[in-house]
Amino acid sequence: MTQNPAFAPLDLRQDVAVLTAALIDINSVSGNETELADAVEDALRAIGEYSVVRDGDAIIARTELGLPERVILAGHLDTVPLPTVEGSLGTVPATWESGRAGEGVLYGRGTTDMKGGVAVQLALAATLFDAGRQPDRDVTFVFYDHEEVEAVKSGLGRLVRNHGNLLQGDFAILLEPTHGTVEGGCNGTSRFEATTTGEAAHSARAWMGSNAIHAAAPILARLAAYEPQTITVDGLDYRESLNAVKIKGGTAGNVIPDRCVVEINYRFAPDKTPDQAEAHVRELLEGFDVVRTDAAAGARPGLNHPAAASFVAAVGAEPKPKYGWTDVARFSELGIPAVNFGPGDPLLAHKDNEHVDADAVRECLRALRTWLGQ
């Protein structure tokens, strides 16, 4: 195996798989996106065909052709932290399994989530006006920071607040990894705490108290018996899930616990609002003290929009639902139909052996170029 050379100014016209490796080589773990954002901004400004706006470590680049339709291509620059296991391949700098740049499998942090998708965005931006051509739609490219951390830090959320007028469009594509298949919309997600209380006592005289952990057994029983729903939304089947994900209780090995908290995560289909999802959980856990601690709405797939339909046709594969939550929900809140589409296996995201096949990145670029009339 060979490793890529040290960081150099981005060449957006090189093979898109090799460009992916160049992006990986710039360490951009959440909170450390500045160097990559600088490189992306410089490369976009050098093209000369775009109106470019920088906000923190997020960049918006827009065509201003006055065409009747505008599409948005968005992706985040940051990655989760690097692997801590010695010898892991999914790290920085990138590594080609074949030993030859651009051939075969590329390993490195962000190969799937989502430097491959960002490379596709940049390669498109570089060639959109080649040989006197222009796209048949106006295009907005969005690159943003802090996606892999808590939502309050989201660079896309900040762009919505500070430059919402620049994010208007008719259709949006988020280049998250989807194995090169269109994944419409996304499930919503919410978190709850169900609390039981008791009375503390010495465990040698347990009858003098009341065990709050034991009192939580019916909560766990109801969750274990729960049959998750599969709900069809705009032609796609979204499978829900409702699970206990954490339990806290007890103070010492010789004390009967007087408090127990079960943390619950509900992934709900985009036919529900967060309030409707909460009502569903409360109905299931009736009789218990339940508090919602976090919630994010899902996004309907929007595949009935003409731009979405034409994009699905260009990709040439049957669209699927997105079970996890992604930033397509932020575009949905703006009234913009949005789908996920990008190179790489989403099941490899964040793994120590994160990798992508070079041809998968090239195929993603081909589909988008076809759709944009290039």
C-alpha positions, 0 to 999 in steps of 0.5 A: 500500500502507498500513502498519498503525498502531503497536502497541496492546493486542491486541483479540482480537475484531477480524477475525482477519486484522486481528489477524494484522497486529497481531501482526506489528507487534510485532517478535518475532524469536527472543530478543525475544518479551517484548513480544508475550508480555506482550500475549498474556498480558494479553489472555488473563487479561482473558477470565477463563475460563482458568487462565493460567500464564506461564513466561519468554515462554511462556504456557499458558491452559486451560479447566477444564470437566471434559470427557472430552476435552482438545485442545491448540492450540499455536503459537510467538510468535517469527519468524526475523530480518527481511529485510536486502534493502531494499524487502522486503515481508515485514518489520515492521510489516505491509503490506496490498497492497490498502491496506485493512486486512483485504482481500486479501494481508497481507505481513510477517515471520511472516504464514505462520510463524506469526502467522496461526496464533497469531491463530487461537488467540487469536480462538478463545480470545476467543469460546469462551464467547460467548453462554453457549456452551462448547466440547464439549472442554476446550482448552489454548492454548499460546504459546511462544518460541524455536522458530526457533533451536536446540532447547535454547532451545525454549520448548515444551521448557521448558514440557514440563520445567517444566509437563508436567502442564499439557500433557497432552491427547488430541490436539494441533494445531500451527498451523504453515502448511499451506495450510489442510490437515491435515498429519499427524505429521512426518519425523524429522531427524538429522545426521552427520559422515563423516570421511576422513583422509590425510597432509599434504604440499606440493602440488608433491610430492603423491605424498608425501601422501594427499589426504583430500578425494579419499578422500571421493569414494566418500561423495559417490558413494554419497549421489548414487546413493542413492534416497530411500524413500517409506514409508507410515505410518498411511495417509500417504506420507512421502518421505525424503531423505538428502543431503550438506549441507556439506563441510569440508577443506583448510588452504591452497592449497599443502597436500595436505589430511589431513582432510575432513568431509562433513556429512549430513542424513537426513530419515527417516519416522516409522516409524523411531527416530533409532537406526534411522535412524543404522543405515541411514546407517551401512549405506550408508556402511560403511567410513567413520568416521561420527558422529551429531551431532544427531537428533530423532524424527519423529511418527506422524500419529495420524489413527486417533484419534477426535479427529483423525478428527473434525478432518479431517472438519471441515477437509474436505480430504484429509490430507497428510504433513509432510515437515519436522520440527515440534514435533508431535514433542514432543507425540508424545513425550508420547504425544499424537497431533498434526497440523499445521494452519494458514493460509498457504503453508509454502513462503513461510515465512522468505522476504523476501516472506512473505505470507498471504491474509486469507481463508486465516486466516479459513477456518482459524478457521472450520474450528476453530470448526466442530470445537469446536462453536462 
